[in-house]
């Protein structure tokens, strides 16, 4: 329930703090008094366009603040999810929603203590409010809006929601299959060339299999092999020095070891020195063998290794040049991207017949899901028509028969159905409501639909802007009665010029314009029970002080009270 609405500097409203009650609240006032400003304030809270021209002259910004009473029972799943998604807070069962608009057109929203956007305002307010005005009557003529109304009535349960989601999944799958086939058919040749190039690049990379650090190792190897002759000359010189019979280190060390062997026979404590000499001889022998092994490699082997290393570098550098990168690390990143691109293009590598078969299967699944949805809507259409016709009888439209027709349509995200609301007068053929209903009839049809569709399990506040346009007399009394009935389970706020509707109000707010010769301002004040007959008299005759009009007003209030209680 909307409990408080505070408005500052909105048009002619300098400051208004409005307390709202449960049940039916009627907002009345002279034409041009500023009732539209109240609706503009609520429009801003729903995320509507913020216009700098709405900012009054008293300040450089306007503000609209609202307080909503949300008990745990009021927070149905959709509202809870929307609040949680925004991180909005509900403290002690109260939720605050506000918006400010500056004179430069910039606006700011706060939802439950958290900053928000116009989009987030729309997301939350759509769960709190249902607004109906003359613009909605025009929208009611649209087939898409008629489908939305039918679905809001007939697709409420969990089972219906699952079928609707199953259809939407099937619809998305069908659209994907159709798009894939279309793209393959129109871009097949170019895409296949792209696939071939990617495959060739990936195959060459995998065959080459370059390793991190490999280029540096190959360059070092090539440098060594290019100096092969100089290295070999030095190795020969080293070997000749070691192998010299008279002066080579091995010959000298062997002689020294032999002398130390004789010496240790005379002095056992010299054994360590002899062991060192023997070890030195063994080291020199190992060095000699290693030199011999190194020198045993032919010049042809070195040339072959050099050619292989140079060829390997050419292969790797060719891959680098082909991909436009400078290092193997970058090449690895490039190949990862190529593999992902190839995967994305995999559909273009499939036969067209396979894609056509997939599309047919997706269409079949779509039709199956769509038929299930159509069946639900057909049942809902019959029930909705019965309820609306029951309401129309009470709204002085008993000779009008309302019906909902469902015809096959091209697949859309909403289903395979086109919905049309029709009305039929006695002795005439049924015609689309969009063409056959007058403005006054549309007002009552919209009210009848809203009364029929209203979900007692939801906690929305309903706002009607001149839903009683074009009617009067006994019909207006019935409209007031139906609004009062809706107000038994919902908070209902109505902007009305009709005394017959205002007579049913649980509370009455009056919008008045004041002109002191210097400034013009608008106020919004509650009307006490004592003063209600005066306001009803004003609405009846335009003269609130008329005793005759006030007597008529008291009679009207008594009639409304009796009708509301069924007496």
C-alpha positions in Angstrom: 0.0 0.0 0.0 1.1 3.5 -0.8 0.9 5.3 2.5 2.6 8.7 1.8 3.3 10.8 -1.2 5.4 14.0 -0.7 5.8 16.4 -3.6 8.0 19.5 -3.7 8.3 22.1 -6.5 6.4 20.1 -9.1 4.7 22.5 -11.4 2.3 24.6 -9.4 2.6 22.3 -6.3 5.1 24.0 -4.0 4.8 21.5 -1.3 2.3 18.7 -0.6 2.4 15.9 1.9 -0.4 13.4 1.1 -1.3 10.6 3.4 -3.1 7.7 1.7 -5.4 5.1 3.2 -6.4 1.5 2.3 -9.5 1.0 0.2 -10.8 3.5 -2.4 -9.3 7.0 -2.5 -10.9 9.5 -4.9 -9.0 12.6 -6.0 -11.3 15.3 -7.1 -11.1 19.0 -8.0 -12.0 21.6 -10.5 -10.8 21.1 -14.1 -7.3 22.7 -14.4 -6.8 22.6 -10.6 -3.7 20.4 -11.0 -4.9 16.8 -10.6 -2.6 15.9 -13.5 0.3 17.0 -11.3 -0.4 14.2 -8.9 -0.3 11.7 -11.7 2.9 13.3 -13.1 4.5 12.7 -9.6 3.5 9.1 -9.7 4.7 8.9 -13.3 8.1 10.0 -12.2 8.2 7.2 -9.6 7.5 4.7 -12.3 10.7 5.7 -14.2 8.8 8.0 -16.6 10.6 10.7 -18.6 11.9 13.5 -16.3 11.3 16.9 -17.9 13.0 20.1 -16.8 9.8 22.0 -17.6 8.1 20.2 -14.7 10.4 21.9 -12.2 8.6 24.8 -10.4 10.0 28.3 -10.0 10.6 28.1 -6.2 13.8 26.0 -6.6 16.2 24.5 -9.1 14.8 21.0 -8.5 11.7 19.0 -7.8 11.3 16.0 -5.7 8.8 13.2 -5.3 9.1 10.9 -2.2 6.9 7.9 -1.5 6.5 5.4 1.3 5.1 2.0 0.8 3.9 -0.4 3.5 5.1 -3.9 2.5 4.4 -6.6 5.0 6.0 -10.0 4.5 2.7 -11.2 3.0 2.8 -8.4 0.4 6.2 -9.4 -0.9 5.2 -11.9 -3.5 8.1 -13.6 -5.3 8.4 -11.2 -8.3 8.6 -8.2 -6.0 11.1 -9.9 -3.7 13.3 -10.8 -6.6 13.2 -7.3 -7.9 14.1 -5.8 -4.5 16.9 -8.3 -4.0 18.4 -7.6 -7.4 18.7 -3.9 -6.6 19.9 -4.5 -3.0 16.9 -2.3 -1.9 16.0 -2.4 1.8 12.6 -2.7 3.5 12.9 -1.5 7.1 10.1 -2.4 9.6 7.8 -3.2 6.7 8.3 0.2 5.0 9.9 0.8 1.6 10.9 4.3 0.4 11.0 5.3 -3.3 12.0 8.8 -4.4 13.1 10.8 -7.4 14.5 14.2 -7.9 14.7 16.2 -11.1 16.9 19.3 -11.6 16.2 22.2 -13.8 18.8 21.0 -16.3 16.8 17.8 -16.7 19.1 15.5 -14.8 17.4 13.2 -12.4 18.3 10.9 -9.5 16.4 8.0 -8.0 16.7 6.3 -4.6 15.1 2.9 -3.9 15.1 1.5 -0.4 18.2 3.6 0.5 20.1 2.6 -2.7 20.7 4.8 -5.7 18.9 3.7 -8.8 18.0 4.6 -12.4 14.8 5.2 -14.3 15.1 1.5 -15.4 15.2 0.3 -11.9 12.3 2.5 -10.9 10.3 0.9 -13.7 11.3 -2.6 -12.5 10.1 -2.0 -9.0 7.1 0.2 -9.6 5.7 -2.3 -12.1 5.4 -4.7 -9.2 3.8 -2.1 -6.9 1.5 -0.2 -9.2 -1.0 -0.7 -12.0 -1.9 2.6 -13.7 -4.8 3.1 -16.1 -5.5 6.2 -17.9 -6.8 7.4 -21.3 -3.5 6.5 -22.9 -4.0 3.0 -21.6 -7.4 2.9 -23.2 -5.7 3.6 -26.6 -3.2 0.9 -25.8 -6.1 -1.5 -25.1 -6.9 -1.4 -28.8 -3.5 -3.0 -29.6 -3.4 -6.8 -30.2 -0.2 -7.1 -28.2 -1.7 -5.4 -25.2 -4.8 -7.7 -25.5 -2.4 -10.8 -25.5 -0.6 -9.4 -22.4 -4.0 -9.0 -20.6 -5.0 -12.5 -21.4 -1.7 -13.9 -20.2 -1.8 -11.9 -17.0 -5.2 -13.6 -16.3 -4.6 -17.1 -17.6 -0.8 -17.8 -17.1 -0.4 -17.1 -13.4 0.2 -20.6 -12.0 3.6 -22.3 -11.8 2.6 -24.9 -14.4 1.6 -22.2 -16.9 4.8 -20.2 -16.1 6.9 -23.4 -16.9 5.1 -23.9 -20.2 5.6 -20.3 -21.1 9.3 -20.6 -20.3 9.5 -23.9 -22.2 8.0 -22.1 -25.3 10.5 -19.2 -25.0 13.4 -21.7 -24.8 12.1 -23.4 -27.9 11.6 -20.1 -29.7 15.2 -19.0 -28.9 16.5 -22.4 -30.2 14.4 -22.1 -33.4 15.7 -18.5 -34.0 19.3 -19.7 -33.5 18.8 -22.6 -35.9 17.2 -20.3 -38.5 20.0 -17.7 -38.1 22.7 -20.3 -38.5 21.2 -21.7 -41.6 20.7 -18.3 -43.1 24.3 -17.3 -42.3 25.8 -20.5 -43.7 23.7 -20.1 -46.9 24.7 -16.5 -47.5 28.3 -16.6 -46.3 29.2 -20.2 -46.9 32.0 -19.7 -49.4 33.8 -17.0 -47.6 33.4 -18.7 -44.2 34.7 -22.0 -45.6 37.8 -20.2 -46.9 38.3 -18.7 -43.5 37.9 -22.2 -41.9 40.4 -23.7 -44.3 43.0 -20.9 -43.5 42.5 -21.4 -39.8 42.8 -25.2 -40.1 46.0 -24.9 -42.2 47.5 -22.5 -39.6 46.6 -24.7 -36.7 47.9 -27.9 -38.5 51.2 -26.2 -39.4 51.6 -25.0 -35.8 50.9 -28.4 -34.3 53.3 -30.1 -36.8 56.0 -27.5 -36.0 55.2 -27.6 -32.3 57.5 -24.6 -31.3 58.6 -24.6 -27.7 59.1 -21.6 -25.4 62.9 -20.7 -25.5 63.5 -22.8 -28.5 64.6 -20.0 -30.8 67.3 -18.9 -28.3 68.6 -22.5 -28.0 68.7 -22.9 -31.7 70.6 -19.6 -32.2 73.2 -20.7 -29.6 73.6 -24.1 -31.3 74.0 -22.4 -34.7 76.7 -20.1 -33.3 78.6 -23.1 -32.0 78.3 -25.1 -35.2 79.5 -22.1 -37.3 82.7 -22.1 -35.2 83.2 -25.8 -35.6 86.7 -25.6 -37.4 88.2 -23.3 -34.8 86.8 -25.5 -31.9 88.2 -28.6 -33.6 91.7 -27.1 -33.9 91.8 -26.2 -30.2 90.6 -29.7 -29.2 93.4 -31.3 -31.3 95.9 -29.0 -29.7 94.6 -29.9 -26.2 94.7 -33.7 -27.1 98.2 -33.5 -28.4 99.4 -31.8 -25.2 97.8 -34.4 -23.0 99.1 -37.4 -25.1 102.8 -36.2 -25.4 105.0 -39.1 -24.4 107.6 -37.0 -22.5 105.9 -33.8 -21.4 102.2 -34.7 -21.5 100.4 -34.3 -18.1 99.3 -38.0 -18.1 103.0 -39.2 -18.6 104.2 -36.8 -15.9 101.4 -37.7 -13.4 101.9 -41.4 -14.0 105.6 -41.0 -13.1 104.8 -39.0 -10.0 102.3 -41.6 -8.9 104.8 -44.4 -9.3 107.4 -42.5 -7.2 104.8 -41.9 -4.5 103.9 -45.5 -4.5 107.5 -46.4 -3.7 107.6 -43.7 -1.1 104.5 -44.9 0.8 106.1 -48.3 1.0 108.8 -46.7 3.1 106.3 -44.4 4.9 102.7 -45.5 5.1 101.5 -42.0 6.1 102.2 -40.9 2.5 99.2 -43.0 1.3 96.9 -39.9 0.9 99.4 -38.3 -1.4 99.6 -41.4 -3.5 95.8 -41.6 -3.7 95.6 -37.9 -4.9 98.2 -38.7 -7.7 96.2 -41.8 -8.7 93.0 -39.7 -8.9 94.7 -37.1 -10.9 95.8 -39.7 -13.4 92.2 -41.0 -13.7 90.9 -37.5 -14.3 93.4 -36.9 -17.1 92.5 -40.2 -18.6 88.8 -39.3 -18.6 89.6 -35.9 -20.2 91.6 -37.7 -22.9 88.8 -40.1 -23.7 86.2 -37.2 -23.9 88.5 -35.3 -26.2 88.9 -38.4 -28.4 85.1 -38.9 -28.5 84.5 -35.2 -29.4 87.1 -35.3 -32.1 85.6 -38.6 -33.5 82.6 -36.7 -34.8 82.9 -36.0 -38.5 82.7 -32.6 -40.1 79.7 -34.0 -42.0 77.8 -34.5 -38.8 78.4 -30.9 -37.7 77.2 -29.6 -41.1 74.1 -31.7 -40.9 73.3 -30.4 -37.4 73.8 -26.9 -38.6 71.5 -27.4 -41.5 68.8 -28.9 -39.3 69.0 -26.0 -36.8 68.8 -23.4 -39.5 65.9 -25.2 -41.1 64.1 -25.3 -37.8 64.5 -21.6 -37.2 63.1 -20.9 -40.7 60.0 -23.0 -39.9 59.4 -21.2 -36.6 60.0 -17.8 -38.1 57.7 -18.6 -41.0 54.9 -19.3 -38.4 55.7 -16.0 -36.6 55.6 -14.0 -39.8 52.4 -15.7 -40.9 50.6 -14.7 -37.7 52.2 -11.3 -37.5 53.8 -11.7 -34.1 57.4 -11.6 -32.9 57.7 -14.3 -30.2 56.6 -17.9 -29.5 54.6 -16.7 -26.5 52.6 -14.4 -28.7 52.3 -17.2 -31.2 50.8 -19.4 -28.5 48.2 -16.7 -27.7 47.4 -16.4 -31.4 46.9 -20.1 -31.8 44.5 -20.1 -28.8 42.5 -17.4 -30.5 42.5 -19.3 -33.8 41.1 -22.4 -32.2 38.3 -20.4 -30.6 37.5 -18.8 -33.9 37.5 -22.2 -35.6 35.1 -23.5 -33.0 32.8 -20.5 -33.5 32.8 -21.1 -37.3 32.2 -24.9 -36.9 28.6 -24.5 -38.1 29.9 -23.4 -41.5 31.8 -26.6 -41.8 28.7 -28.7 -41.5 26.5 -29.9 -44.4 23.5 -27.7 -45.2 21.3 -30.8 -45.0 22.2 -31.3 -41.3 21.4 -27.6 -40.5 18.1 -27.9 -42.3 17.2 -31.0 -40.3 18.1 -29.1 -37.1 15.9 -26.2 -38.1 13.0 -28.6 -38.8 13.4 -30.3 -35.5 13.6 -26.9 -33.7 10.4 -25.8 -35.5 8.6 -29.0 -34.5 9.6 -28.5 -30.8 8.5 -24.9 -31.1 5.1 -25.9 -32.4 4.6 -28.5 -29.7 5.4 -25.9 -27.0 3.2 -23.3 -28.8 0.2 -25.7 -29.0 0.5 -26.3 -25.2 0.5 -22.5 -24.7 -2.5 -22.0 -27.1 -4.5 -24.6 -25.2 -3.9 -22.7 -21.9 -4.9 -19.5 -23.5 -8.1 -20.9 -25.1 -9.2 -22.0 -21.6 -8.3 -18.7 -20.1 -10.0 -16.8 -23.0 -13.3 -18.5 -22.2 -13.1 -17.8 -18.4 -12.0 -14.2 -19.0 -14.9 -13.6 -21.4 -17.4 -15.0 -18.8 -16.0 -12.7 -16.1 -15.9 -9.6 -18.2 -19.5 -10.2 -19.4 -20.5 -10.5 -15.8 -18.9 -7.2 -15.0 -20.4 -5.5 -18.1 -23.9 -6.4 -17.0 -23.2 -4.3 -13.8 -21.7 -1.5 -15.8 -24.8 -0.9 -17.9 -23.4 -2.8 -20.9 -25.6 -5.9 -20.6 -26.4 -5.9 -24.3 -22.7 -6.0 -25.1 -21.1 -9.5 -25.5 -17.3 -9.5 -25.0 -15.3 -12.4 -26.5 -11.7 -13.3 -26.9 -10.7 -14.9 -30.2 -7.4 -16.6 -30.7 -6.0 -17.1 -34.2 -2.8 -18.6 -35.5 0.1 -16.2 -36.0 3.7 -16.3 -37.1 6.0 -17.5 -34.3 7.0 -14.8 -31.9 8.6 -14.6 -28.4 5.0 -14.6 -27.1 3.7 -17.7 -28.8 1.9 -18.8 -32.0 -1.2 -16.8 -31.2 -2.8 -13.5 -32.2 -5.4 -12.4 -29.6 -8.3 -10.2 -30.5 -10.9 -8.8 -28.1 -14.3 -8.5 -29.8 -17.6 -7.0 -28.8 -21.0 -7.8 -30.2 -24.2 -5.8 -29.9 -27.6 -7.4 -30.2 -28.5 -8.0 -33.8 -25.0 -7.2 -35.0 -21.9 -9.1 -35.9 -19.0 -9.3 -33.5 -16.3 -6.7 -34.3 -12.9 -6.0 -33.0 -13.1 -3.9 -29.9 -10.5 -1.5 -31.4 -13.1 -0.4 -34.0 -16.4 -1.0 -32.3 -16.0 0.6 -28.9 -16.6 4.3 -28.1 -14.5 6.2 -25.6 -17.0 5.7 -22.8 -17.3 2.0 -23.6 -13.6 1.6 -23.7 -13.4 3.1 -20.2 -15.9 0.6 -18.9 -14.4 -2.3 -20.8 -11.0 -1.5 -19.3 -12.5 -1.4 -15.8 -14.3 -4.7 -16.4 -11.1 -6.2 -17.7 -9.1 -4.9 -14.7 -11.7 -6.2 -12.3 -11.6 -9.6 -14.0 -7.9 -9.8 -14.2 -7.1 -8.4 -10.8 -5.2 -11.1 -8.8 -6.3 -11.2 -5.2 -3.0 -12.8 -4.3 -1.0 -9.8 -5.5 -0.7 -6.5 -3.6 -0.6 -3.9 -6.3 -2.0 -0.5 -5.9 -4.4 0.4 -8.8 -4.6 4.0 -10.1 -7.3 5.0 -12.5 -7.2 8.3 -14.3 -10.8 9.4 -15.3 -11.8 5.8 -16.0 -15.4 7.1 -15.7 -15.0 9.4 -18.7 -18.1 9.5 -21.0 -20.5 8.0 -18.5 -23.0 9.3 -15.9 -26.1 8.6 -13.9 -26.8 5.0 -12.8 -23.8 3.7 -14.9 -21.5 6.0 -12.9 -22.9 4.6 -9.7 -22.1 1.1 -10.9 -18.6 2.1 -11.8 -18.1 3.5 -8.4 -19.5 0.3 -6.9 -17.1 -1.9 -8.9 -14.2 0.3 -7.9 -15.2 -0.1 -4.3 -15.4 -3.9 -4.8 -11.8 -3.9 -6.2 -10.8 -1.8 -3.2 -11.8 -4.6 -0.8 -8.6 -6.5 -1.8 -6.4 -3.7 -3.2 -5.6 -0.1 -2.6 -7.4 1.8 -5.4 -6.8 5.5 -6.2 -9.1 7.2 -8.7 -9.0 10.6 -10.4 -12.6 11.4 -11.1 -15.0 14.3 -11.9 -18.1 12.2 -11.1 -19.9 12.6 -7.8 -21.4 9.1 -8.2 -17.8 7.6 -8.1 -16.6 9.9 -5.3 -19.6 8.9 -3.2 -18.0 5.4 -2.9 -14.7 6.7 -1.6 -13.2 5.6 1.7 -11.2 8.8 1.6 -11.4 11.9 -0.6 -8.6 14.2 -1.6 -9.3 17.6 -3.1 -6.9 19.3 -5.5 -7.4 23.1 -5.5 -5.7 26.0 -7.3 -5.1 29.3 -5.5 -4.4 32.7 -7.0 -3.5 35.6 -4.7 -2.8 38.0 -7.5 1.0 37.4 -7.3 1.4 33.7 -7.6 -0.7 30.7 -8.5 -0.3 27.5 -6.5 -2.0 24.1 -6.1 -2.7 22.3 -2.8 -3.9 18.8 -2.1 -5.9 18.3 1.1 -8.0 15.5 2.6 -11.8 16.2 2.8 -13.3 15.4 6.2 -16.5 13.4 6.5 -18.3 16.5 7.5 -17.2 18.4 4.3 -17.7 15.5 1.9 -21.4 16.5 1.1 -20.1 19.9 0.1 -17.5 18.4 -2.3 -20.1 15.9 -3.7 -22.5 18.9 -4.1 -19.8 20.8 -6.0 -19.3 17.8 -8.3 -23.0 17.5 -8.9 -23.9 21.2 -9.5 -20.8 23.2 -9.4 -22.1 25.0 -6.3 -21.0 23.5 -3.0 -23.0 25.9 -0.8 -26.3 25.0 -2.4 -28.5 23.3 0.3 -30.4 21.5 -2.4 -27.2 20.2 -3.9 -25.9 19.1 -0.5 -29.1 17.3 0.2 -28.7 15.5 -3.1 -25.1 14.8 -2.1 -26.1 13.2 1.2 -28.7 11.1 -0.5 -26.0 10.0 -3.0 -23.6 9.1 -0.2 -26.3 7.1 1.5 -27.2 5.3 -1.8 -23.5 4.4 -2.3 -23.2 3.2 1.2 -26.2 1.0 0.8 -25.1 -0.4 -2.6 -21.6 -1.1 -1.3 -23.0 -3.1 1.7 -25.6 -4.8 -0.5 -28.6 -3.4 1.4 
